[in-house]
């Protein structure tokens, strides 16, 4: 019956989508000419505004309506989607801020520091020339078992063109608790991210994707600005924790929002587009670290970038799916009408019933009920546990690469630029691979490639100039591990 109806509708030049919402694109003269041979009872009526008016009240799911809206996408719709995804460009700048703001000073340079006390000068004169310029990093044991610096920070001063919190807070030692204190400034970010994801599990489905992202922006923007006035280690530690919380309260719901306003067949492409913009953010992060020489002003620059790229959060539209979960039918229809207007499609919702409504009325959407579902449906529980394990492995591998470019490459800035380039290659390569092999097989292949790359990076082999087998293997490895990261993200 559906196919028969489709052929009749095509005869009157009304375009049929996969769910039966139609748009007329020919003149009324052409339309009248073709309708003479149609069956009267099944003839759709195309009004002057090019919308389809069903002859009876029909029922469609919200996903089906979105599928039809996006059947032909205009530049306005594509620009709106890209505008919402742009927010991910600023994420690497926030995440890797400590890599550039906390660069260790080059103590081997005799001009990088000088003594300001006689005690320091005597110690330098009594130290062999090959070792004297590393004295700011040197430590010694005390009779009570503690470790202390040979030189106190007050006994010398730095003569460097770039400020660094590693210098300000004396975190550049190669050994001792200070080294752990420096890496804690990076890892505490993920503690905040973990808290955000746990809280977001409840918030995203109760106040909405858009409002969750707005809350994240209002948390992350002022706390990043506070970095400009930070001159205390523990204050910086608190800033990094709150940055991690705010960042994942922004980026995660925006990812969900975009995926929910696109049909399923476009999610592979939108996922890759998210990741490509993320990879482009490496260039932004590197530019901030390279051109801004004061680490406090790096936080100010990052804040300015966030102000510009966070605008879509406040002007985008909430997803129809969330409104339907909350049984807000009219709001869901308004959201669908907004999406349809971007694609120049007019929908007559007076004669369309959205099928999702009855389903959401019967379902308890509480947080505890969703946890209970994991026990009720063993397959869902198994998939969740499997994805948790995959996330643990892929996050460890992915961020292990990206926080290590300063060690992998002699030049920190080239390392991050090359890492971003490797990720762009990965995300362009992943989409056709998933289309060919599927998500599961593609992820398996990416994990295998990452493992081989890790093994190849173990031997210490010099190749040419600053290039080593380790750096080449890591550049290849980041392509595989980034693809695995993107694949697990999409699968989740």
Secondary structure, 3 states (H helix, E strand, C coil): CHHHHHHHHHHCCEEECCCCCEEECCCHHHHHHHHHHCCHHHCCEECCCCEEECCCCEEECHHHHHHHHCCCCCHHHHHHHHHHHHHHHHHHHHHCHHHHHCCCCCCCCCCCEEECCHHHHHHHHCCCHHHHCCHHHCEEECCCCCEEECCCHHHEEECCCCCCHHHHCCCCCCCCHHHHHHHHHHHHHHHHHHHHHHHHHHHCCCCCHHHHHHHHHHHHHHHHHHHHHCCCHHHHHHHHHHHHHHHHHHHHHHHHHHHHCCCHHHHHHHHHHHHHHHHHHHHHHHHHHHHCCCHHHHHHHHHHHHHHHCHHHHHCCCCHHHHHHCCCHHHHHHHHHHHHHHCCCEECHHHEEECHHHHHHHCCCCHHHHHHHHHHCHHHHHHHHHHHHHHHHHHHHHHHHHCCHHHHCCCHHHHHHHHHHHHHHHHHHHHHHHHHHCHHHHHHHHHHHHHHHHHHCCCCCEEECCEEHHHHHHHHHHHHHHHHHHHHHHHC
